[in-house]
Amino acid sequence: MGKTLVRGAKVLGGEVRDVLIDGETIARVGTGIEPGDATVVEAAGRILLPGLVDLHTHLREPGREDSETVLTGTRAAAVGGFTAVHAMANTFPVADTAGVVEQVWRLGRESGYCDVQPVGAVTVGLEGKQLAELGAMNDSAAGVRVFSDDGKCVDDAVIMRRALEYVKAFDGVIAQHAQEPRLTEGAQMNEGVVSAELGLGGWPAVAEESIIARDVLLAAHVGSRVHICHLSTAGSVDLVRWAKSQGWNVTAEVTPHHLLLTDELVRSYNPVYKVNPPLRTEADVTALREALADGTIDCVATDHAPHPHEDKDCEWAAAAMGMVGLETALSVVQQTMVDTGLLDWAGVADRMSFRPARIGRLAGHGRPVAAGEPANLTLVDPAYRGVVDPKGFASRSRNTPYEGRELPGRVTHTFLRGRATVVDGILA
């Protein structure tokens, strides 16, 4: 693998340093490091971050390889600066057994573009009726620690309680898709002024908030860990903030699209804006940004949800829910959080690497940029401005809400244990 010298980068947006990578490890961090026989990456004006970690990625394999595979999804992740992703369980077959999670894990190892940590299903077939093989998935080669029925809510309180109790044995976490099903039957978008004007079925904020309220109380009652997926409303922020003030073991994530986009975009009837949970109001966006800045929301997670064009290029009511997000996530965070002054780059490292790695108990990622640490690194040019063109995506799918939109920042290099997976913005 050899040596690489990243010269003159702003480490976490702070002091300018040289970083020498030797094999899989950071060998030195300092100034005036002589390159010797190392490959030199001139990084003046660029930000060096720990490799990004995504707690919420849909890689679709096995079963929906027409929309994404582990290989194409991890390539997209590398382009976006990610060195590890958590692959959600709603595949075909569902990742509810040791065999399926090991298959996904091994496909990730074979791809080589980023580490893939499977997320196990909470219930058999995502049906919410019977606990899946949580212990067996944890004991498997994949070492699953995060479990989620994402795409569906674990709406049965008894099943949720049992799951929270079970994962305590190995310090696991239940990641909940907070959506009360009866309150969202036929829902097409956020319930509010816009849905009323358009005549589309509404997805009310209370359907998310009521599940969060129940689950933080359950987690406290059994002394377990619960993680709230893709939190999207101001009321949800208040509930998580209150739960944390009680000292309960509650964490939460927000997606890039919920930090930037609002339900006003649905007026176009363009199904690219159809997502679950739906795009909310400007007031919700403001609350989410403030909560990410103050740490109430722990991390940014992409909820990368690829779909083939036929599932999106249709009338709104028939369209699938979801957006791709791996390749644009960091740019959206820069625009909404860094360029607005709500977070500095050290804060970005915390919300997109340190904390998600800690929540997922992912060793080797979310580590300091320091000598002796694994060389999982991302180099960003924050001065770059570019128009999003999905034709150039590494993902197999193109359902981005940002097509034609100018976004700031660009990942120029990604290193996975010292090996460059992206060089000058191009897959290596």
C-alpha positions in Angstrom: 0.0 0.0 0.0 2.9 2.3 0.6 2.9 5.8 2.2 0.9 8.9 1.5 1.6 12.4 2.8 -1.4 14.7 3.0 0.4 18.1 3.1 -1.0 21.3 4.5 -4.6 20.3 5.4 -6.7 22.0 8.1 -7.3 19.1 10.5 -11.0 19.3 11.5 -11.0 22.8 10.1 -8.4 24.0 12.6 -4.6 24.0 12.5 -2.7 23.3 9.3 -0.9 20.0 9.5 0.8 17.4 7.5 -0.5 13.9 7.9 1.7 10.9 7.0 -0.1 7.6 6.3 2.0 4.5 6.4 0.1 1.3 5.4 -3.2 1.2 7.3 -2.3 3.7 10.0 -1.6 7.4 10.6 2.1 7.4 11.3 2.7 11.1 12.1 0.8 14.4 12.3 2.9 17.6 12.3 4.5 20.3 10.3 7.3 20.1 7.8 7.1 16.3 7.4 9.5 15.2 4.7 7.7 13.0 2.2 10.5 10.6 1.4 9.1 7.9 -0.8 5.5 8.8 0.1 2.9 9.9 -2.5 2.1 13.6 -1.8 -1.4 15.0 -1.8 -1.3 18.8 -1.7 -4.1 19.8 0.6 -3.8 23.6 1.0 -7.1 25.1 1.8 -8.8 21.8 2.3 -10.4 20.2 5.4 -9.2 16.8 6.7 -11.9 14.9 8.6 -12.1 11.4 10.0 -13.9 9.1 7.5 -17.6 9.7 7.6 -19.9 7.1 9.1 -23.5 6.6 8.0 -25.9 5.0 10.5 -28.7 4.6 7.9 -28.0 3.4 4.4 -30.2 1.2 2.1 -27.9 -0.9 -0.1 -30.9 -3.0 -1.4 -28.9 -6.2 -1.9 -30.0 -8.9 -1.7 -33.2 -8.7 -3.7 -33.4 -5.2 -5.3 -30.2 -5.1 -7.2 -32.0 -3.1 -9.9 -31.8 -0.1 -7.6 -28.5 -0.6 -5.8 -25.9 -3.3 -4.9 -23.5 -3.4 -2.1 -20.7 -2.6 -4.6 -22.4 0.4 -6.2 -23.7 1.7 -2.9 -20.3 1.5 -1.3 -18.8 3.3 -4.3 -21.3 6.1 -3.8 -20.4 6.1 -0.1 -16.7 6.5 -0.9 -17.4 9.4 -3.3 -19.4 11.1 -0.5 -16.5 10.7 2.0 -17.8 7.7 3.9 -15.6 4.9 5.1 -18.4 3.0 6.9 -22.1 2.6 6.4 -24.8 0.7 8.3 -26.9 -1.3 5.8 -30.6 -1.4 6.7 -32.5 -4.7 7.0 -35.4 -4.2 4.5 -33.9 -6.4 1.8 -35.4 -9.4 0.1 -35.0 -11.7 2.0 -35.1 -9.5 5.0 -31.9 -9.3 7.1 -33.5 -11.1 10.1 -31.2 -14.1 10.4 -27.5 -14.6 10.9 -27.2 -16.0 7.4 -28.5 -12.9 5.6 -26.5 -10.3 7.7 -23.3 -12.4 7.1 -24.0 -12.3 3.4 -24.3 -8.5 3.4 -21.2 -8.2 5.6 -19.1 -10.4 3.3 -20.3 -8.5 0.2 -19.1 -5.3 1.9 -15.7 -6.8 2.6 -15.5 -7.9 -1.1 -16.4 -4.4 -2.4 -13.5 -2.7 -0.7 -14.8 0.8 -1.0 -16.1 1.2 2.6 -16.9 -1.0 5.6 -20.4 -2.3 5.6 -22.0 -3.0 9.0 -25.4 -4.8 8.6 -28.4 -3.6 10.6 -30.5 -6.6 11.7 -34.3 -6.6 11.6 -36.1 -6.3 15.0 -38.9 -8.6 13.9 -39.2 -11.6 11.6 -39.9 -10.3 8.1 -40.3 -6.8 9.4 -43.9 -7.8 10.3 -43.8 -6.6 13.9 -45.1 -9.8 15.3 -42.2 -11.9 16.5 -38.6 -11.0 17.5 -36.0 -11.9 15.0 -32.8 -13.8 15.8 -31.2 -10.8 17.6 -28.7 -12.8 19.6 -27.7 -15.0 16.6 -27.1 -11.9 14.5 -25.0 -10.4 17.2 -23.0 -13.6 17.5 -22.5 -14.0 13.8 -19.4 -12.9 11.8 -21.2 -9.6 11.1 -21.4 -8.8 14.9 -24.7 -6.9 14.6 -25.2 -4.3 17.3 -28.0 -2.1 15.7 -31.4 -3.5 14.9 -34.2 -1.7 13.0 -37.4 -2.5 11.1 -36.8 0.8 9.2 -39.5 1.3 6.6 -41.9 0.0 9.2 -42.5 1.0 12.8 -42.3 -1.5 15.6 -45.7 -0.2 16.7 -46.5 -3.0 19.2 -45.4 -1.7 22.6 -44.8 -5.2 24.0 -42.6 -6.3 21.1 -40.7 -3.0 21.4 -40.2 -3.6 25.1 -38.9 -7.1 24.6 -36.5 -6.0 21.9 -35.1 -3.3 24.2 -34.7 -5.8 27.0 -33.0 -8.4 24.7 -30.3 -6.1 23.3 -29.2 -5.1 26.7 -27.3 -8.4 26.9 -24.8 -7.3 24.3 -25.1 -3.5 24.5 -27.2 -3.3 21.3 -29.5 -0.5 20.3 -33.0 -0.5 18.7 -33.3 2.1 16.0 -36.9 3.0 15.6 -38.7 4.2 12.5 -41.2 6.4 14.4 -44.5 6.2 12.5 -47.8 5.3 14.1 -49.4 3.3 11.3 -53.0 4.1 11.9 -52.4 7.8 11.9 -50.6 7.6 8.6 -52.8 5.4 6.5 -52.9 6.7 2.9 -50.4 9.5 3.8 -48.6 11.1 0.9 -46.9 14.1 2.4 -46.7 16.2 5.5 -50.1 17.1 7.0 -50.5 20.8 7.0 -51.4 23.8 4.8 -49.8 22.5 1.7 -51.4 19.0 1.9 -54.8 20.7 2.4 -54.3 22.9 -0.6 -53.1 20.0 -2.8 -55.7 17.5 -1.5 -53.0 14.9 -0.7 -53.3 12.6 2.3 -51.4 14.0 5.3 -48.7 12.4 7.5 -49.1 14.3 10.8 -46.2 15.2 13.0 -48.0 13.6 16.0 -47.6 10.2 14.3 -43.9 10.5 14.7 -43.9 12.2 18.1 -46.3 9.8 19.8 -44.0 6.8 19.0 -40.9 8.7 20.2 -42.7 9.6 23.4 -43.6 6.0 24.0 -40.2 4.6 23.1 -38.1 6.9 25.2 -40.3 6.0 28.2 -39.9 2.3 27.4 -36.1 2.6 27.0 -35.9 4.4 30.4 -38.1 1.8 32.0 -36.0 -1.2 30.9 -32.6 0.7 31.1 -31.8 0.1 27.4 -30.7 2.1 24.4 -33.1 3.5 21.7 -32.1 5.5 18.6 -34.6 7.6 16.7 -34.2 7.3 13.0 -34.7 10.3 10.6 -36.3 12.6 13.2 -38.2 15.3 11.3 -40.4 17.5 13.5 -39.9 20.3 16.0 -42.0 18.4 18.4 -39.8 15.3 18.1 -36.8 17.6 19.0 -38.5 18.7 22.2 -39.2 15.1 23.2 -35.6 13.9 22.6 -34.3 17.0 24.4 -36.5 16.2 27.4 -35.5 12.5 27.4 -31.9 13.4 27.4 -32.4 15.9 30.3 -33.7 12.9 32.3 -30.4 11.1 31.7 -32.0 8.4 29.5 -30.0 6.5 26.9 -31.7 8.1 23.8 -30.0 9.2 20.6 -31.4 10.6 17.3 -30.4 11.3 13.7 -31.5 13.7 11.1 -31.2 13.4 7.3 -29.6 16.0 5.1 -32.8 16.5 3.1 -34.8 17.3 6.3 -32.2 20.0 7.1 -32.7 21.7 3.7 -36.0 20.9 1.9 -39.6 21.7 2.9 -43.0 20.5 1.9 -43.5 23.6 -0.3 -41.5 21.6 -2.9 -44.4 19.1 -3.2 -46.4 21.7 -5.0 -44.5 20.6 -8.1 -45.9 17.1 -7.8 -42.4 15.8 -8.6 -42.2 12.4 -6.9 -38.4 13.0 -6.3 -39.6 14.9 -3.2 -41.7 12.0 -1.9 -40.0 10.5 1.2 -40.8 8.9 4.5 -40.9 10.7 6.9 -42.1 13.5 4.6 -40.5 16.9 4.0 -41.8 19.1 6.8 -42.3 22.9 7.2 -39.7 25.7 7.4 -40.3 25.8 11.2 -39.4 22.2 11.5 -36.2 22.7 9.4 -35.1 25.5 11.6 -35.7 23.4 14.8 -33.8 20.5 13.3 -30.8 22.6 12.4 -30.7 24.2 15.9 -31.0 20.7 17.5 -28.2 19.3 15.5 -26.1 22.3 16.4 -26.7 22.0 20.2 -26.3 18.2 20.2 -29.9 17.3 20.9 -29.8 15.5 17.6 -26.6 13.4 17.7 -25.8 12.8 14.1 -26.6 13.2 10.4 -27.6 10.0 8.6 -28.4 9.9 4.9 -31.3 7.4 4.7 -29.9 6.8 1.2 -32.9 5.2 -0.5 -32.2 4.3 -4.1 -35.0 3.5 -6.5 -35.0 2.6 -10.2 -36.5 5.3 -12.5 -39.8 3.5 -13.1 -40.5 3.7 -9.3 -40.1 7.4 -9.3 -40.9 8.5 -12.9 -44.6 8.1 -12.4 -47.6 9.9 -10.8 -47.1 11.0 -7.2 -49.5 8.6 -5.6 -47.8 5.5 -7.2 -44.3 6.6 -6.6 -41.9 5.0 -4.1 -40.8 7.0 -1.1 -37.1 7.8 -0.7 -34.1 9.7 -2.0 -30.4 8.9 -2.7 -28.1 10.9 -0.4 -24.6 9.4 0.1 -22.9 11.5 -2.6 -24.5 14.9 -1.5 -24.7 14.6 2.3 -21.6 16.5 3.2 -22.4 19.3 0.8 -25.9 19.7 2.2 -24.4 19.8 5.7 -21.9 22.4 4.7 -24.6 24.6 3.2 -27.1 24.2 6.1 -24.8 24.0 9.1 -21.3 25.2 8.3 -21.9 28.1 5.9 -24.7 29.3 8.3 -22.3 29.3 11.2 -24.3 26.7 13.2 -21.4 24.2 13.2 -17.7 24.3 12.6 -15.8 21.5 10.8 -15.0 19.9 14.1 -18.7 19.8 14.8 -19.2 18.2 11.4 -16.6 15.5 12.3 -18.5 14.9 15.6 -22.0 14.6 14.0 -20.9 12.7 10.9 -18.1 10.4 12.2 -17.4 10.4 16.0 -21.0 10.1 17.2 -22.5 7.7 14.6 -19.5 5.4 15.1 -20.0 5.4 18.8 -23.8 4.8 18.6 -23.2 1.9 16.2 -20.3 0.6 18.4 -18.2 0.6 15.2 -14.5 0.0 16.1 -11.9 1.6 14.0 -14.1 4.4 12.7 -14.9 7.8 14.2 -11.4 8.0 15.6 -9.2 11.1 16.1 -6.8 12.3 13.3 -3.7 11.3 15.3 -0.7 9.1 15.1 -1.4 5.4 15.7 -5.0 5.7 14.6 -6.5 3.9 11.6 -6.1 5.9 8.4 -9.8 6.3 7.7 -9.9 9.9 6.4 -11.8 12.3 4.2 -10.3 15.4 2.5 -12.8 18.1 1.5 -12.5 21.2 -0.6 -15.0 23.6 1.0 -14.4 26.3 -1.6 -15.8 24.2 -4.4 -19.2 25.0 -5.9 -20.9 22.7 -8.3 -24.3 21.9 -9.8 -25.6 18.4 -8.9 -25.7 16.2 -12.0 -27.0 12.7 -11.2 -25.7 11.3 -14.4 -22.3 11.3 -12.8 -23.4 9.4 -9.6 -21.6 6.3 -8.6 -25.0 5.0 -7.2 -27.0 2.8 -9.5 -30.1 5.1 -8.9 -30.6 8.8 -9.8 -33.5 9.8 -7.5 -31.9 12.9 -6.0 -33.9 16.0 -5.0 -30.8 18.2 -5.7 -30.5 17.8 -9.5 -29.6 21.1 -11.0 -29.1 22.7 -7.6 -25.7 24.3 -6.8 -24.2 22.9 -3.6 -20.9 23.8 -1.9 -17.9 21.5 -1.1 -16.5 18.5 -2.7 -14.8 15.4 -1.3 -11.4 15.2 -3.1 -9.9 12.1 -1.4 -11.2 9.3 0.8 -8.9 6.8 2.5 -10.0 3.5 3.9 -7.3 2.1 6.2 -4.7 4.0 4.2 -5.9 3.0 0.8 -7.2 5.8 -1.4 -10.7 4.9 -2.6 -11.3 8.4 -4.1 -8.5 10.5 -5.7 -9.3 14.0 -7.0 -13.0 13.3 -6.7 -12.8 10.2 -8.8 -13.1 6.6 -7.7 -9.7 4.9 -7.4 
